Amino acid sequence: MGIRPKKLANKFKICANTLRNYETKGLIPPAERSVNGYRMYTELHEAYLACIQALAPAFGMEVTTEVMHSLQKNELDDALWIIREREVMLHREKASLDQLVRELNLYTNENQTYDLNQRFRIHEVSRRTGIPKSAIRYWEKCGLFTAERDPDNEYRLYNEGHLLKIKMIQVLQNSVYSEETVSLKQLIAHVEIQNIMHAMKLVESIRIYQHKTIKLQMRGIYFLYRLIQAVPQMQSRFSPG
């Protein structure tokens, strides 16, 4: 017996319109129809919805949509590689954060502070951080930091404090939009660079966020595995060899 839209929507704490939108956008298979034309959903739809709700907080709705579309087209390998790419990104961001911690520890152990007098042009900042100049300009436009201007030619000028903030933002570059990531970026914007302990505390908050994210990713992958097991043609392709 099929499941009516309202009952399914209530189970996943979404509205019936969201359910229909998911179907229209190809995130879940088309609903079956009863003899009187009503949509009727199945346990397979439940597996899809559970997977969507587990993947979205960990990987974002855009990635989740890509994965669901790949599954709908029976392109299992593509779906798995999409997920793996995001896992690799998180690992790289953790490595960048670890390097930032080592840098801050060096300053702490030697009782140093960041030199705010030395100036760098934007191309030098891009070279040192690996961040495109367009992204640096965009982050400044968003109010995450404010570069000085050369009085002679109005070129942007950055100091070591700006470099530290850019490195912190870089770690969150691919993070899923949430209240937590917005809050972390606001903290980066207002961090007192000369206060190394303040910066260390903020970096630790970012580390905690990364730990949460990897747990969310693992949960999302678990529900993706469950969905694959629920679809016979995908299940057979998922078996090694």
Rosetta blueprint (number, residue, H / E / L):
1 M L
2 G L
3 I E
4 R L
5 P H
6 K H
7 K H
8 L H
9 A H
10 N H
11 K H
12 F L
13 K L
14 I L
15 C L
16 A H
17 N H
18 T H
19 L H
20 R H
21 N H
22 Y H
23 E H
24 T H
25 K L
26 G L
27 L L
28 I L
29 P L
30 P L
31 A L
32 E E
33 R E
34 S L
35 V L
36 N L
37 G L
38 Y L
39 R E
40 M E
41 Y E
42 T L
43 E H
44 L H
45 H H
46 E H
47 A H
48 Y H
49 L H
50 A H
51 C H
52 I H
53 Q H
54 A H
55 L H
56 A H
57 P H
58 A H
59 F H
60 G L
61 M H
62 E H
63 V H
64 T H
65 T H
66 E H
67 V H
68 M H
69 H H
70 S H
71 L H
72 Q H
73 K L
74 N L
75 E L
76 L H
77 D H
78 D H
79 A H
80 L H
81 W H
82 I H
83 I H
84 R H
85 E H
86 R H
87 E H
88 V H
89 M H
90 L H
91 H H
92 R H
93 E H
94 K H
95 A H
96 S H
97 L H
98 D H
99 Q H
100 L H
101 V H
102 R H
103 E H
104 L H
105 N H
106 L H
107 Y H
108 T H
109 N H
110 E L
111 N L
112 Q L
113 T L
114 Y L
115 D L
116 L L
117 N L
118 Q L
119 R L
120 F E
121 R L
122 I H
123 H H
124 E H
125 V H
126 S H
127 R H
128 R H
129 T H
130 G L
131 I L
132 P L
133 K H
134 S H
135 A H
136 I H
137 R H
138 Y H
139 W H
140 E H
141 K H
142 C L
143 G L
144 L L
145 F L
146 T L
147 A L
148 E E
149 R E
150 D L
151 P L
152 D L
153 N L
154 E L
155 Y L
156 R E
157 L E
158 Y E
159 N L
160 E H
161 G H
162 H H
163 L H
164 L H
165 K H
166 I H
167 K H
168 M H
169 I H
170 Q H
171 V H
172 L L
173 Q L
174 N L
175 S L
176 V L
177 Y L
178 S L
179 E H
180 E H
181 T H
182 V H
183 S H
184 L H
185 K H
186 Q H
187 L H
188 I H
189 A H
190 H H
191 V L
192 E L
193 I L
194 Q L
195 N L
196 I H
197 M H
198 H H
199 A H
200 M H
201 K H
202 L H
203 V H
204 E H
205 S H
206 I H
207 R H
208 I H
209 Y H
210 Q H
211 H H
212 K H
213 T H
214 I H
215 K H
216 L H
217 Q H
218 M H
219 R H
220 G H
221 I H
222 Y H
223 F H
224 L H
225 Y H
226 R H
227 L H
228 I H
229 Q H
230 A H
231 V L
232 P H
233 Q H
234 M H
235 Q H
236 S H
237 R H
238 F H
239 S L
240 P L
241 G L
